[in-house]
Amino acid sequence: MDYVSALLPPAVMAVLFIGVIRVIVKTQGGANKTKEDAAVDAALARVEGAQRAQPSTKADA
């Protein structure tokens, strides 16, 4: 019965991992894809705009 206790945790982890991957794949795209993409694009634009607005902080040596 030692082999059962040795194989059970990896088997459970494999089943849970497959479940997580299936959820990730199923939630990609769909009706909210455009809205999510727009939110990410807006966040990236904000970050890039903030980086351009800040003056360079490098000191001339």
CHARMM-style PDB file with segment names, atoms N, HN, CA, C and O in Angstrom:
ATOM      1  N   MET     1       0.820  -1.202   0.000  1.00  0.00      PROA
ATOM      2  CA  MET     1       0.000   0.000   0.000  1.00  0.00      PROA
ATOM      3  C   MET     1       0.859   1.261   0.000  1.00  0.00      PROA
ATOM      4  O   MET     1       0.335   2.367  -0.131  1.00  0.00      PROA
ATOM      5  N   ASP     2       2.174   1.104   0.146  1.00  0.00      PROA
ATOM      6  HN  ASP     2       2.600   0.205   0.252  1.00  0.00      PROA
ATOM      7  CA  ASP     2       3.040   2.281   0.099  1.00  0.00      PROA
ATOM      8  C   ASP     2       3.000   2.945  -1.271  1.00  0.00      PROA
ATOM      9  O   ASP     2       3.127   4.165  -1.377  1.00  0.00      PROA
ATOM     10  N   TYR     3       2.825   2.149  -2.313  1.00  0.00      PROA
ATOM     11  HN  TYR     3       2.722   1.158  -2.226  1.00  0.00      PROA
ATOM     12  CA  TYR     3       2.796   2.729  -3.646  1.00  0.00      PROA
ATOM     13  C   TYR     3       1.570   3.621  -3.832  1.00  0.00      PROA
ATOM     14  O   TYR     3       1.635   4.602  -4.573  1.00  0.00      PROA
ATOM     15  N   VAL     4       0.450   3.298  -3.172  1.00  0.00      PROA
ATOM     16  HN  VAL     4       0.398   2.501  -2.570  1.00  0.00      PROA
ATOM     17  CA  VAL     4      -0.743   4.136  -3.280  1.00  0.00      PROA
ATOM     18  C   VAL     4      -0.481   5.496  -2.638  1.00  0.00      PROA
ATOM     19  O   VAL     4      -0.811   6.530  -3.219  1.00  0.00      PROA
ATOM     20  N   SER     5       0.106   5.500  -1.453  1.00  0.00      PROA
ATOM     21  HN  SER     5       0.375   4.660  -0.982  1.00  0.00      PROA
ATOM     22  CA  SER     5       0.384   6.768  -0.780  1.00  0.00      PROA
ATOM     23  C   SER     5       1.472   7.557  -1.512  1.00  0.00      PROA
ATOM     24  O   SER     5       1.528   8.781  -1.392  1.00  0.00      PROA
ATOM     25  N   ALA     6       2.326   6.880  -2.260  1.00  0.00      PROA
ATOM     26  HN  ALA     6       2.280   5.885  -2.357  1.00  0.00      PROA
ATOM     27  CA  ALA     6       3.361   7.568  -3.024  1.00  0.00      PROA
ATOM     28  C   ALA     6       2.805   8.166  -4.316  1.00  0.00      PROA
ATOM     29  O   ALA     6       3.272   9.216  -4.758  1.00  0.00      PROA
ATOM     30  N   LEU     7       1.823   7.517  -4.920  1.00  0.00      PROA
ATOM     31  HN  LEU     7       1.444   6.664  -4.561  1.00  0.00      PROA
ATOM     32  CA  LEU     7       1.293   7.976  -6.200  1.00  0.00      PROA
ATOM     33  C   LEU     7       0.083   8.899  -6.076  1.00  0.00      PROA
ATOM     34  O   LEU     7      -0.234   9.627  -7.017  1.00  0.00      PROA
ATOM     35  N   LEU     8      -0.585   8.879  -4.951  1.00  0.00      PROA
ATOM     36  HN  LEU     8      -0.328   8.287  -4.187  1.00  0.00      PROA
ATOM     37  CA  LEU     8      -1.806   9.674  -4.812  1.00  0.00      PROA
ATOM     38  C   LEU     8      -1.554  11.187  -4.895  1.00  0.00      PROA
ATOM     39  O   LEU     8      -2.253  11.854  -5.657  1.00  0.00      PROA
ATOM     40  N   PRO     9      -0.607  11.757  -4.164  1.00  0.00      PROA
ATOM     41  CA  PRO     9      -0.417  13.218  -4.268  1.00  0.00      PROA
ATOM     42  C   PRO     9      -0.081  13.704  -5.682  1.00  0.00      PROA
ATOM     43  O   PRO     9      -0.662  14.698  -6.117  1.00  0.00      PROA
ATOM     44  N   PRO    10       0.825  13.057  -6.420  1.00  0.00      PROA
ATOM     45  CA  PRO    10       1.068  13.523  -7.789  1.00  0.00      PROA
ATOM     46  C   PRO    10      -0.162  13.379  -8.687  1.00  0.00      PROA
ATOM     47  O   PRO    10      -0.398  14.220  -9.555  1.00  0.00      PROA
ATOM     48  N   ALA    11      -0.931  12.338  -8.487  1.00  0.00      PROA
ATOM     49  HN  ALA    11      -0.739  11.655  -7.782  1.00  0.00      PROA
ATOM     50  CA  ALA    11      -2.134  12.150  -9.303  1.00  0.00      PROA
ATOM     51  C   ALA    11      -3.158  13.245  -9.018  1.00  0.00      PROA
ATOM     52  O   ALA    11      -3.774  13.781  -9.939  1.00  0.00      PROA
ATOM     53  N   VAL    12      -3.335  13.571  -7.753  1.00  0.00      PROA
ATOM     54  HN  VAL    12      -2.835  13.135  -7.005  1.00  0.00      PROA
ATOM     55  CA  VAL    12      -4.275  14.641  -7.380  1.00  0.00      PROA
ATOM     56  C   VAL    12      -3.799  15.965  -7.952  1.00  0.00      PROA
ATOM     57  O   VAL    12      -4.602  16.727  -8.491  1.00  0.00      PROA
ATOM     58  N   MET    13      -2.513  16.252  -7.845  1.00  0.00      PROA
ATOM     59  HN  MET    13      -1.861  15.633  -7.406  1.00  0.00      PROA
ATOM     60  CA  MET    13      -1.968  17.495  -8.383  1.00  0.00      PROA
ATOM     61  C   MET    13      -2.140  17.553  -9.902  1.00  0.00      PROA
ATOM     62  O   MET    13      -2.434  18.618 -10.444  1.00  0.00      PROA
ATOM     63  N   ALA    14      -1.963  16.444 -10.585  1.00  0.00      PROA
ATOM     64  HN  ALA    14      -1.724  15.578 -10.145  1.00  0.00      PROA
ATOM     65  CA  ALA    14      -2.134  16.412 -12.040  1.00  0.00      PROA
ATOM     66  C   ALA    14      -3.577  16.708 -12.419  1.00  0.00      PROA
ATOM     67  O   ALA    14      -3.829  17.464 -13.357  1.00  0.00      PROA
ATOM     68  N   VAL    15      -4.520  16.124 -11.703  1.00  0.00      PROA
ATOM     69  HN  VAL    15      -4.315  15.509 -10.941  1.00  0.00      PROA
ATOM     70  CA  VAL    15      -5.941  16.367 -11.983  1.00  0.00      PROA
ATOM     71  C   VAL    15      -6.277  17.838 -11.743  1.00  0.00      PROA
ATOM     72  O   VAL    15      -6.968  18.452 -12.556  1.00  0.00      PROA
ATOM     73  N   LEU    16      -5.797  18.409 -10.640  1.00  0.00      PROA
ATOM     74  HN  LEU    16      -5.235  17.911  -9.979  1.00  0.00      PROA
ATOM     75  CA  LEU    16      -6.067  19.821 -10.352  1.00  0.00      PROA
ATOM     76  C   LEU    16      -5.403  20.731 -11.393  1.00  0.00      PROA
ATOM     77  O   LEU    16      -5.994  21.728 -11.807  1.00  0.00      PROA
ATOM     78  N   PHE    17      -4.202  20.399 -11.810  1.00  0.00      PROA
ATOM     79  HN  PHE    17      -3.721  19.589 -11.474  1.00  0.00      PROA
ATOM     80  CA  PHE    17      -3.511  21.195 -12.814  1.00  0.00      PROA
ATOM     81  C   PHE    17      -4.270  21.188 -14.133  1.00  0.00      PROA
ATOM     82  O   PHE    17      -4.421  22.228 -14.773  1.00  0.00      PROA
ATOM     83  N   ILE    18      -4.743  20.022 -14.537  1.00  0.00      PROA
ATOM     84  HN  ILE    18      -4.620  19.177 -14.017  1.00  0.00      PROA
ATOM     85  CA  ILE    18      -5.525  19.927 -15.772  1.00  0.00      PROA
ATOM     86  C   ILE    18      -6.799  20.757 -15.642  1.00  0.00      PROA
ATOM     87  O   ILE    18      -7.202  21.423 -16.596  1.00  0.00      PROA
ATOM     88  N   GLY    19      -7.430  20.723 -14.480  1.00  0.00      PROA
ATOM     89  HN  GLY    19      -7.102  20.183 -13.705  1.00  0.00      PROA
ATOM     90  CA  GLY    19      -8.627  21.535 -14.255  1.00  0.00      PROA
ATOM     91  C   GLY    19      -8.346  23.022 -14.367  1.00  0.00      PROA
ATOM     92  O   GLY    19      -9.134  23.758 -14.961  1.00  0.00      PROA
ATOM     93  N   VAL    20      -7.239  23.471 -13.809  1.00  0.00      PROA
ATOM     94  HN  VAL    20      -6.598  22.873 -13.327  1.00  0.00      PROA
ATOM     95  CA  VAL    20      -6.878  24.888 -13.886  1.00  0.00      PROA
ATOM     96  C   VAL    20      -6.616  25.290 -15.333  1.00  0.00      PROA
ATOM     97  O   VAL    20      -7.063  26.350 -15.772  1.00  0.00      PROA
ATOM     98  N   ILE    21      -5.905  24.467 -16.068  1.00  0.00      PROA
ATOM     99  HN  ILE    21      -5.541  23.606 -15.712  1.00  0.00      PROA
ATOM    100  CA  ILE    21      -5.624  24.764 -17.472  1.00  0.00      PROA
ATOM    101  C   ILE    21      -6.919  24.833 -18.274  1.00  0.00      PROA
ATOM    102  O   ILE    21      -7.068  25.702 -19.133  1.00  0.00      PROA
ATOM    103  N   ARG    22      -7.844  23.938 -18.008  1.00  0.00      PROA
ATOM    104  HN  ARG    22      -7.723  23.232 -17.310  1.00  0.00      PROA
ATOM    105  CA  ARG    22      -9.130  23.955 -18.731  1.00  0.00      PROA
ATOM    106  C   ARG    22      -9.895  25.240 -18.447  1.00  0.00      PROA
ATOM    107  O   ARG    22     -10.484  25.824 -19.356  1.00  0.00      PROA
ATOM    108  N   VAL    23      -9.890  25.686 -17.189  1.00  0.00      PROA
ATOM    109  HN  VAL    23      -9.411  25.212 -16.451  1.00  0.00      PROA
ATOM    110  CA  VAL    23     -10.584  26.931 -16.841  1.00  0.00      PROA
ATOM    111  C   VAL    23      -9.925  28.118 -17.551  1.00  0.00      PROA
ATOM    112  O   VAL    23     -10.617  28.995 -18.068  1.00  0.00      PROA
ATOM    113  N   ILE    24      -8.607  28.145 -17.574  1.00  0.00      PROA
ATOM    114  HN  ILE    24      -8.045  27.433 -17.154  1.00  0.00      PROA
ATOM    115  CA  ILE    24      -7.905  29.238 -18.246  1.00  0.00      PROA
ATOM    116  C   ILE    24      -8.246  29.260 -19.729  1.00  0.00      PROA
ATOM    117  O   ILE    24      -8.523  30.320 -20.290  1.00  0.00      PROA
ATOM    118  N   VAL    25      -8.225  28.107 -20.356  1.00  0.00      PROA
ATOM    119  HN  VAL    25      -8.000  27.246 -19.900  1.00  0.00      PROA
ATOM    120  CA  VAL    25      -8.506  28.045 -21.791  1.00  0.00      PROA
ATOM    121  C   VAL    25      -9.957  28.427 -22.069  1.00  0.00      PROA
ATOM    122  O   VAL    25     -10.227  29.135 -23.040  1.00  0.00      PROA
ATOM    123  N   LYS    26     -10.884  27.980 -21.248  1.00  0.00      PROA
ATOM    124  HN  LYS    26     -10.664  27.405 -20.460  1.00  0.00      PROA
ATOM    125  CA  LYS    26     -12.300  28.282 -21.480  1.00  0.00      PROA
ATOM    126  C   LYS    26     -12.615  29.754 -21.289  1.00  0.00      PROA
ATOM    127  O   LYS    26     -13.518  30.278 -21.941  1.00  0.00      PROA
ATOM    128  N   THR    27     -11.889  30.436 -20.406  1.00  0.00      PROA
ATOM    129  HN  THR    27     -11.155  30.010 -19.877  1.00  0.00      PROA
ATOM    130  CA  THR    27     -12.208  31.836 -20.140  1.00  0.00      PROA
ATOM    131  C   THR    27     -11.506  32.793 -21.083  1.00  0.00      PROA
ATOM    132  O   THR    27     -11.716  34.002 -20.988  1.00  0.00      PROA
ATOM    133  N   GLN    28     -10.687  32.297 -21.984  1.00  0.00      PROA
ATOM    134  HN  GLN    28     -10.517  31.314 -22.061  1.00  0.00      PROA
ATOM    135  CA  GLN    28     -10.055  33.165 -22.971  1.00  0.00      PROA
ATOM    136  C   GLN    28     -11.053  33.467 -24.075  1.00  0.00      PROA
ATOM    137  O   GLN    28     -11.793  32.589 -24.516  1.00  0.00      PROA
ATOM    138  N   GLY    29     -11.066  34.704 -24.511  1.00  0.00      PROA
ATOM    139  HN  GLY    29     -10.464  35.418 -24.153  1.00  0.00      PROA
ATOM    140  CA  GLY    29     -11.975  35.091 -25.582  1.00  0.00      PROA
ATOM    141  C   GLY    29     -13.377  35.290 -25.058  1.00  0.00      PROA
ATOM    142  O   GLY    29     -13.568  35.677 -23.904  1.00  0.00      PROA
ATOM    143  N   GLY    30     -14.343  35.032 -25.887  1.00  0.00      PROA
ATOM    144  HN  GLY    30     -14.188  34.719 -26.824  1.00  0.00      PROA
ATOM    145  CA  GLY    30     -15.731  35.164 -25.475  1.00  0.00      PROA
ATOM    146  C   GLY    30     -16.237  36.596 -25.605  1.00  0.00      PROA
ATOM    147  O   GLY    30     -15.628  37.433 -26.272  1.00  0.00      PROA
ATOM    148  N   ALA    31     -17.359  36.853 -24.953  1.00  0.00      PROA
ATOM    149  HN  ALA    31     -17.853  36.173 -24.411  1.00  0.00      PROA
ATOM    150  CA  ALA    31     -18.042  38.132 -25.078  1.00  0.00      PROA
ATOM    151  C   ALA    31     -17.261  39.277 -24.451  1.00  0.00      PROA
ATOM    152  O   ALA    31     -17.372  40.414 -24.911  1.00  0.00      PROA
ATOM    153  N   ASN    32     -16.484  39.011 -23.427  1.00  0.00      PROA
ATOM    154  HN  ASN    32     -16.394  38.088 -23.054  1.00  0.00      PROA
ATOM    155  CA  ASN    32     -15.775  40.083 -22.734  1.00  0.00      PROA
ATOM    156  C   ASN    32     -14.372  40.336 -23.271  1.00  0.00      PROA
ATOM    157  O   ASN    32     -13.657  41.189 -22.744  1.00  0.00      PROA
ATOM    158  N   LYS    33     -13.968  39.617 -24.302  1.00  0.00      PROA
ATOM    159  HN  LYS    33     -14.549  38.924 -24.731  1.00  0.00      PROA
ATOM    160  CA  LYS    33     -12.601  39.751 -24.805  1.00  0.00      PROA
ATOM    161  C   LYS    33     -12.295  41.182 -25.234  1.00  0.00      PROA
ATOM    162  O   LYS    33     -11.232  41.704 -24.898  1.00  0.00      PROA
ATOM    163  N   THR    34     -13.185  41.820 -25.957  1.00  0.00      PROA
ATOM    164  HN  THR    34     -14.049  41.397 -26.230  1.00  0.00      PROA
ATOM    165  CA  THR    34     -12.950  43.186 -26.431  1.00  0.00      PROA
ATOM    166  C   THR    34     -12.834  44.148 -25.270  1.00  0.00      PROA
ATOM    167  O   THR    34     -11.965  45.019 -25.262  1.00  0.00      PROA
ATOM    168  N   LYS    35     -13.706  43.996 -24.292  1.00  0.00      PROA
ATOM    169  HN  LYS    35     -14.413  43.288 -24.298  1.00  0.00      PROA
ATOM    170  CA  LYS    35     -13.680  44.881 -23.129  1.00  0.00      PROA
ATOM    171  C   LYS    35     -12.393  44.684 -22.328  1.00  0.00      PROA
ATOM    172  O   LYS    35     -11.794  45.660 -21.876  1.00  0.00      PROA
ATOM    173  N   GLU    36     -11.965  43.444 -22.149  1.00  0.00      PROA
ATOM    174  HN  GLU    36     -12.451  42.651 -22.516  1.00  0.00      PROA
ATOM    175  CA  GLU    36     -10.740  43.175 -21.413  1.00  0.00      PROA
ATOM    176  C   GLU    36      -9.526  43.704 -22.163  1.00  0.00      PROA
ATOM    177  O   GLU    36      -8.618  44.270 -21.555  1.00  0.00      PROA
ATOM    178  N   ASP    37      -9.504  43.522 -23.483  1.00  0.00      PROA
ATOM    179  HN  ASP    37     -10.242  43.063 -23.976  1.00  0.00      PROA
ATOM    180  CA  ASP    37      -8.392  44.033 -24.281  1.00  0.00      PROA
ATOM    181  C   ASP    37      -8.328  45.553 -24.208  1.00  0.00      PROA
ATOM    182  O   ASP    37      -7.241  46.124 -24.124  1.00  0.00      PROA
ATOM    183  N   ALA    38      -9.479  46.210 -24.239  1.00  0.00      PROA
ATOM    184  HN  ALA    38     -10.362  45.747 -24.308  1.00  0.00      PROA
ATOM    185  CA  ALA    38      -9.507  47.666 -24.154  1.00  0.00      PROA
ATOM    186  C   ALA    38      -9.002  48.142 -22.797  1.00  0.00      PROA
ATOM    187  O   ALA    38      -8.309  49.156 -22.725  1.00  0.00      PROA
ATOM    188  N   ALA    39      -9.333  47.436 -21.727  1.00  0.00      PROA
ATOM    189  HN  ALA    39      -9.897  46.612 -21.786  1.00  0.00      PROA
ATOM    190  CA  ALA    39      -8.864  47.809 -20.394  1.00  0.00      PROA
ATOM    191  C   ALA    39      -7.352  47.662 -20.295  1.00  0.00      PROA
ATOM    192  O   ALA    39      -6.683  48.514 -19.711  1.00  0.00      PROA
ATOM    193  N   VAL    40      -6.813  46.599 -20.855  1.00  0.00      PROA
ATOM    194  HN  VAL    40      -7.356  45.907 -21.330  1.00  0.00      PROA
ATOM    195  CA  VAL    40      -5.356  46.398 -20.834  1.00  0.00      PROA
ATOM    196  C   VAL    40      -4.666  47.465 -21.671  1.00  0.00      PROA
ATOM    197  O   VAL    40      -3.642  48.005 -21.252  1.00  0.00      PROA
ATOM    198  N   ASP    41      -5.201  47.777 -22.837  1.00  0.00      PROA
ATOM    199  HN  ASP    41      -6.033  47.338 -23.177  1.00  0.00      PROA
ATOM    200  CA  ASP    41      -4.610  48.813 -23.685  1.00  0.00      PROA
ATOM    201  C   ASP    41      -4.624  50.166 -22.983  1.00  0.00      PROA
ATOM    202  O   ASP    41      -3.653  50.918 -23.072  1.00  0.00      PROA
ATOM    203  N   ALA    42      -5.712  50.482 -22.289  1.00  0.00      PROA
ATOM    204  HN  ALA    42      -6.500  49.871 -22.217  1.00  0.00      PROA
ATOM    205  CA  ALA    42      -5.799  51.757 -21.566  1.00  0.00      PROA
ATOM    206  C   ALA    42      -4.774  51.808 -20.435  1.00  0.00      PROA
ATOM    207  O   ALA    42      -4.142  52.842 -20.221  1.00  0.00      PROA
ATOM    208  N   ALA    43      -4.607  50.714 -19.717  1.00  0.00      PROA
ATOM    209  HN  ALA    43      -5.121  49.874 -19.890  1.00  0.00      PROA
ATOM    210  CA  ALA    43      -3.637  50.680 -18.624  1.00  0.00      PROA
ATOM    211  C   ALA    43      -2.219  50.834 -19.161  1.00  0.00      PROA
ATOM    212  O   ALA    43      -1.413  51.555 -18.572  1.00  0.00      PROA
ATOM    213  N   LEU    44      -1.906  50.173 -20.259  1.00  0.00      PROA
ATOM    214  HN  LEU    44      -2.561  49.588 -20.736  1.00  0.00      PROA
ATOM    215  CA  LEU    44      -0.576  50.304 -20.858  1.00  0.00      PROA
ATOM    216  C   LEU    44      -0.336  51.727 -21.353  1.00  0.00      PROA
ATOM    217  O   LEU    44       0.766  52.255 -21.210  1.00  0.00      PROA
ATOM    218  N   ALA    45      -1.346  52.342 -21.927  1.00  0.00      PROA
ATOM    219  HN  ALA    45      -2.242  51.913 -22.044  1.00  0.00      PROA
ATOM    220  CA  ALA    45      -1.202  53.716 -22.405  1.00  0.00      PROA
ATOM    221  C   ALA    45      -0.951  54.668 -21.242  1.00  0.00      PROA
ATOM    222  O   ALA    45      -0.151  55.597 -21.359  1.00  0.00      PROA
ATOM    223  N   ARG    46      -1.633  54.440 -20.114  1.00  0.00      PROA
ATOM    224  HN  ARG    46      -2.283  53.686 -20.019  1.00  0.00      PROA
ATOM    225  CA  ARG    46      -1.407  55.283 -18.931  1.00  0.00      PROA
ATOM    226  C   ARG    46       0.030  55.154 -18.438  1.00  0.00      PROA
ATOM    227  O   ARG    46       0.675  56.153 -18.118  1.00  0.00      PROA
ATOM    228  N   VAL    47       0.523  53.930 -18.378  1.00  0.00      PROA
ATOM    229  HN  VAL    47      -0.001  53.119 -18.637  1.00  0.00      PROA
ATOM    230  CA  VAL    47       1.889  53.712 -17.900  1.00  0.00      PROA
ATOM    231  C   VAL    47       2.895  54.348 -18.845  1.00  0.00      PROA
ATOM    232  O   VAL    47       3.836  55.005 -18.400  1.00  0.00      PROA
ATOM    233  N   GLU    48       2.704  54.157 -20.151  1.00  0.00      PROA
ATOM    234  HN  GLU    48       1.940  53.623 -20.512  1.00  0.00      PROA
ATOM    235  CA  GLU    48       3.626  54.746 -21.114  1.00  0.00      PROA
ATOM    236  C   GLU    48       3.570  56.266 -21.070  1.00  0.00      PROA
ATOM    237  O   GLU    48       4.603  56.925 -21.189  1.00  0.00      PROA
ATOM    238  N   GLY    49       2.378  56.834 -20.900  1.00  0.00      PROA
ATOM    239  HN  GLY    49       1.539  56.299 -20.803  1.00  0.00      PROA
ATOM    240  CA  GLY    49       2.241  58.285 -20.807  1.00  0.00      PROA
ATOM    241  C   GLY    49       2.932  58.836 -19.569  1.00  0.00      PROA
ATOM    242  O   GLY    49       3.546  59.902 -19.624  1.00  0.00      PROA
ATOM    243  N   ALA    50       2.838  58.128 -18.465  1.00  0.00      PROA
ATOM    244  HN  ALA    50       2.339  57.263 -18.421  1.00  0.00      PROA
ATOM    245  CA  ALA    50       3.485  58.572 -17.228  1.00  0.00      PROA
ATOM    246  C   ALA    50       4.998  58.496 -17.360  1.00  0.00      PROA
ATOM    247  O   ALA    50       5.707  59.351 -16.829  1.00  0.00      PROA
ATOM    248  N   GLN    51       5.498  57.495 -18.054  1.00  0.00      PROA
ATOM    249  HN  GLN    51       4.923  56.801 -18.485  1.00  0.00      PROA
ATOM    250  CA  GLN    51       6.943  57.366 -18.235  1.00  0.00      PROA
ATOM    251  C   GLN    51       7.482  58.475 -19.129  1.00  0.00      PROA
ATOM    252  O   GLN    51       8.582  58.978 -18.898  1.00  0.00      PROA
ATOM    253  N   ARG    52       6.730  58.852 -20.130  1.00  0.00      PROA
ATOM    254  HN  ARG    52       5.837  58.443 -20.318  1.00  0.00      PROA
ATOM    255  CA  ARG    52       7.172  59.925 -21.033  1.00  0.00      PROA
ATOM    256  C   ARG    52       7.094  61.289 -20.351  1.00  0.00      PROA
ATOM    257  O   ARG    52       7.892  62.175 -20.658  1.00  0.00      PROA
ATOM    258  N   ALA    53       6.149  61.469 -19.435  1.00  0.00      PROA
ATOM    259  HN  ALA    53       5.501  60.749 -19.186  1.00  0.00      PROA
ATOM    260  CA  ALA    53       5.959  62.751 -18.765  1.00  0.00      PROA
ATOM    261  C   ALA    53       7.049  63.020 -17.736  1.00  0.00      PROA
ATOM    262  O   ALA    53       7.354  64.177 -17.446  1.00  0.00      PROA
ATOM    263  N   GLN    54       7.632  61.978 -17.187  1.00  0.00      PROA
ATOM    264  HN  GLN    54       7.385  61.038 -17.423  1.00  0.00      PROA
ATOM    265  CA  GLN    54       8.672  62.160 -16.161  1.00  0.00      PROA
ATOM    266  C   GLN    54       9.991  62.523 -16.828  1.00  0.00      PROA
ATOM    267  O   GLN    54      10.400  61.873 -17.789  1.00  0.00      PROA
ATOM    268  N   PRO    55      10.660  63.560 -16.324  1.00  0.00      PROA
ATOM    269  CA  PRO    55      11.971  63.901 -16.891  1.00  0.00      PROA
ATOM    270  C   PRO    55      13.007  62.860 -16.524  1.00  0.00      PROA
ATOM    271  O   PRO    55      12.839  62.126 -15.550  1.00  0.00      PROA
ATOM    272  N   SER    56      14.045  62.797 -17.277  1.00  0.00      PROA
ATOM    273  HN  SER    56      14.181  63.393 -18.068  1.00  0.00      PROA
ATOM    274  CA  SER    56      15.116  61.843 -17.007  1.00  0.00      PROA
ATOM    275  C   SER    56      15.787  62.184 -15.694  1.00  0.00      PROA
ATOM    276  O   SER    56      16.080  63.349 -15.428  1.00  0.00      PROA
ATOM    277  N   THR    57      16.034  61.170 -14.863  1.00  0.00      PROA
ATOM    278  HN  THR    57      15.796  60.223 -15.078  1.00  0.00      PROA
ATOM    279  CA  THR    57      16.635  61.407 -13.553  1.00  0.00      PROA
ATOM    280  C   THR    57      18.114  61.050 -13.535  1.00  0.00      PROA
ATOM    281  O   THR    57      18.723  61.006 -12.466  1.00  0.00      PROA
ATOM    282  N   LYS    58      18.700  60.796 -14.701  1.00  0.00      PROA
ATOM    283  HN  LYS    58      18.204  60.832 -15.569  1.00  0.00      PROA
ATOM    284  CA  LYS    58      20.117  60.453 -14.745  1.00  0.00      PROA
ATOM    285  C   LYS    58      20.945  61.710 -14.511  1.00  0.00      PROA
ATOM    286  O   LYS    58      20.705  62.742 -15.138  1.00  0.00      PROA
ATOM    287  N   ALA    59      21.897  61.624 -13.628  1.00  0.00      PROA
ATOM    288  HN  ALA    59      22.091  60.785 -13.119  1.00  0.00      PROA
ATOM    289  CA  ALA    59      22.777  62.749 -13.334  1.00  0.00      PROA
ATOM    290  C   ALA    59      23.985  62.693 -14.257  1.00  0.00      PROA
ATOM    291  O   ALA    59      24.581  61.636 -14.463  1.00  0.00      PROA
ATOM    292  N   ASP    60      24.331  63.831 -14.800  1.00  0.00      PROA
ATOM    293  HN  ASP    60      23.847  64.690 -14.633  1.00  0.00      PROA
ATOM    294  CA  ASP    60      25.509  63.886 -15.662  1.00  0.00      PROA
ATOM    295  C   ASP    60      26.755  63.890 -14.795  1.00  0.00      PROA
ATOM    296  O   ASP    60      26.895  64.726 -13.901  1.00  0.00      PROA
ATOM    297  N   ALA    61      27.660  62.955 -15.058  1.00  0.00      PROA
ATOM    298  HN  ALA    61      27.546  62.277 -15.784  1.00  0.00      PROA
ATOM    299  CA  ALA    61      28.857  62.858 -14.223  1.00  0.00      PROA
ATOM    300  C   ALA    61      30.049  63.441 -14.906  1.00  0.00      PROA
ATOM    301  OT1 ALA    61      31.144  63.442 -14.343  1.00  0.00      PROA
TER     302      ALA     61
END
